[in-house]
Amino acid sequence: MRWAFESRHIVPPIIKQKLFEGIRVLDVSCGPGLWLGHPIMDMAEDFCKSSFDAVNICNLLPPKQEVINYPYEFTINNNKKPTSSSSSSLKEEESEKLTENFTFTAHNVVKDGPLPFEENTFDYVQQAQSVLVYNHSDWKRILLDIKRVTKPGGYIQLLEIDLYPQPLGKKGGLWRDQLHQAIQDKTDIPTRIPCYLDKVLEEAGLIDICTRFVTIPAGSWGLDIGVLWEQNVYGFIEEFKPYLMEAMQMTDDQFEEKRTAFQDELKDGVIKPFNNVYIAWGKKGDL
């Protein structure tokens, strides 16, 4: 992803300098693999004057015995809890401090309610790759809560992959469209919302909204990055196979037949598919 955007840190331009100066940052649904090489951990390493919080559904940090050689304190803090009226009913959250400027909090933004932070806490909040997690109502509710914990004048950024590879062959294109329709019908998840992130921010009441996208090739026609992205596509299909089979009510044999036809069309070299990755960021207005 960072290769495609040609940047180690995919952040709004106005935020880059502020990170050097020292701000407070929140990463929502930070994803697995919280070790060096993960975007939020790299930010914490590179911008030591800033402080970083990350929330995700479960604790994915290395166990304590694996990080005892870090030159930072590793602590568990059970005292963090929101005090604002909008989130005072939240249960006490467990937080884990990996470095002096990075803290992880286990929190399910879909099921656990509002974020466990006070209003107007963060200068910058980022969220990435939640397209298969949030349904329509989740997007609206969670973005308003992210806005709640963002300081007036602070920024919110969304990054999402449009999981709609194009162009595809006849069989692959039909399977792609069937997958999207089945997911939308079964879960009310708006699978094409990456194309409309600016509208999501606008509906949340943000201002000065900017958008950007990059196109990533899938396959050898895109040289090194294309080969890597093709592997990502195949890995995604394998990882989400049970989810996709359930959504489409397919047997294992039926799913494999569709997947094989899709991959065979990619291998013949006639089509040159790609995915778009979208970013949008906006500002919370001053009070």
N, C-alpha and C positions, 0 to 999 in steps of 0.2 A: 504493500500500500504506500509506504513512504517512498519507495523507489518511483512509483508512478507520479507522486506529487513532488518529487525531487526535493524533499525536505525531511530532515530528521524529526522535526516537530511540525505537525499539521495544525496550526493555530491561526486565528485571524491576525493579519499584519499588525494591527494596533496593539495586540496582546504581547507580541514578541518582546518589545522593549520593556514592557511592564514586568515581564517575568524576570528579567535581569535586575530590575529595581527592587522587586519583592512584592508579591501579591498572594492572595489566598485562592486556591484552585480546587474545584471538585470535579471528579470524573465519575459519571453515573453509569452503572452497568459496565464496569471496567473490563470484564471478561477474564478468561483463564490466563495463567502463566505470569504471575506477578514476580518476575525476576528481571535482572538487567537484560535489556532487549525489548521489554514491553514498553509501549509508548509513555505511559504515565510514570513508570519507574525511571525511564530515561530523562523525562522532564524534571523529576525530583533530583536526579543526579546532576543535571546540567545547570539548573537554576536554583542554587543553594540558598538564595535569599528569599525565595518564595516557599510557601507551605502548601502541601498537597493532601487532599482527602480523596479516597475512592470508595465507592459502595458497589456491592454486588450481592447476588443471591446467597452465596455461601463463602466460607473462608477458603481461599485458594492460595494463601501464603505458604511459603516453605515452613516446615515445623521448626521449632525453636532450635533444636540441636543442629540443624543444618545452617543456621545463620549466626552461630555464636562467635564466629571469627569476623563478623562485620564490625567496622569501627564505630558502630552506633548502638544505642540502647534498644533492646527489643522488650516491649512491655505490653501487658494486657490491661486495658483501662475499662472498667465497667461503670464509670461515673458520667459518661457522656449521655445527655438526654436533652431533648428540645424543651425550651421554656416558653416559646411563643404560644399564643392562645390557639392558633390553628393546628398545632401539633402536640399539644400538651397531653393528649390521651395516648401517645405512643408508649410502647413498652421500652424499658431501658435497653439500649443497644450495646453490644460488645464491640470494642474497637481494639485494633492491634497496631502498635507503632513499630514499623520496621526500621526506619531511619529517623534522624532528628527532624526531618521535614516531610515525612510521609506516613499517613495513617490510613489503615483499611478498616471499614465498618461493614459487617455482614448485615445486609438489609435487602429485602425483596421489594422493589419499588412497585411491583404489580399487586402483591398480596398484603404487604405489611403496612400500607398506608403512607402518610407523608414522610418525606426525608427527615432523618433524626438530627436536624440542624435548625438553629434559630433563623428567623427572617433576616434578610440583608447581611448574610455571612460572607459570601464569596464574591470576588472580583470577576471571576471567570469560571464558567461551568461548561464542560464538554460531555457529549454523549455520542456513542458510535455503535453501529450495527445492532440495532434493536428492531429491525424490520419484521422479524418473525416472532417477536416477543409481545408487542403491543397490538391490541385491537383498536378500533376507532376511538372508543371512549377512553382507553388507557392513554393514548397519545395526548388528548386534550387535558386530561387530569394531571398527568405527570409533567407535562410542559408548564402548566400553571404552578405546580409545586416547585419545579426547578426555578421558575421566575421568582417565587416567594423567597428562596434562599439566596438569590442573587442580589447584590447590592445595587442601589440606584446608580445608573451609569455603567454598570457591569455588563459583560457580554456572555451570551450563550451560543454555543456552536453545536450543530448536528452534522454527523457524517454517516452516510448510508450507501451501501452497494445496491444498485438496481439489479435485482435477481431476475433479469429478463435478458438473457444473452440473445444477441441478434447480429446478423441474420442467421437463421438456421435452415437446415434442409426440411423437406416436407414432413418427415416422421418426427424429427426432433422438435420442429416448431409446434406441431400439433400436441406433442407430449408436454412441452413447456406451457402452452396455453391451458391445457387440461389441469396441470399442476397448480397453476395460479388460481384458476377458477375454483378448484376443489378446496384449496386453503382458504380462500375468501368465503366460500359458502359455509364451511365447517367451523371456522374460528372467528370470522368477522375481522380478520387481519387484512389491512390494506396493503397488499404486497407491492404496489407501485408507488407507495408514498415517498420513496427516495426522490422521485421526480418533482415533488411538490413540497420540499422542506421549507422553502420560503413562505409558503402559505401557512404551514404549521406554526412558524414563528410569528407570522402576522396575526394569526388567530389568537395567539397567546399574548398579544399586545406589545410585541417588541417593535422597535423602530430602527432606522438606518440598517435595514436588512441587505446583506450581500450574499451572492451565490457563486458557486464555481463547480465545474465538473471536469473530470479527466476520463478519457476513454482508454480502457486496458484491453489489449488483444488477447484472445484465447487460442492458443495453438502455435505451431512452429512458424507460421507466417508473421508472428509478432516477435520473432527472435527470442532472446533469453527471457524477457519478461512475459512473452506470450506462452512459452513452455511452462513457466512457473505458474501462471494464472490458470492454464488448462489443468494442471495438477490440483490447484485449489478447487476448481469446479468439480473435478472427479471426487476429491476428498469431501466436499460439501455434500454431494449426492450420497456418498457412502455413509457419512455421519448422520444424515437426516433420513436415511432410508426407512426406518420404522415409522417416523412421523409422516413421511410422504405416502407410505403404503397405507397407513390408517386413513389419511385424508382422502385418498383416492379409492379406498376399499379394494385394494389389489392384493393378490397372492404374491408370494415371493417369485414364483415363476413368471407371472405377468409383469411384475416390476422389472425383472432382469431382462425380459424380452424388450421392453421399452428402452431401458438404459443401453442395452447393446446396440439397438438401432440408432439411438442418439449418438453414441460414441463412434460408430462406424461412419456416420455422415461427417463427423468432424475429422476423422482420419483420412478421408479421401482427398482432402486438400482443395476441394472446389470452393467451399464456402469459407469465409473469413470472419468468424464471429468475434464479438467483443462485448464487454460490460461497461456501463458508465458508473462512475462513483461520484456522488454528489455531496457537496458541503454547502451549508448555509449558516450564517451567523448574524446575530442582531443584538441590539442594545436595549437594556431595560431603562426606560425613561427616568429622569430625575424626579424626585418627589416634589 
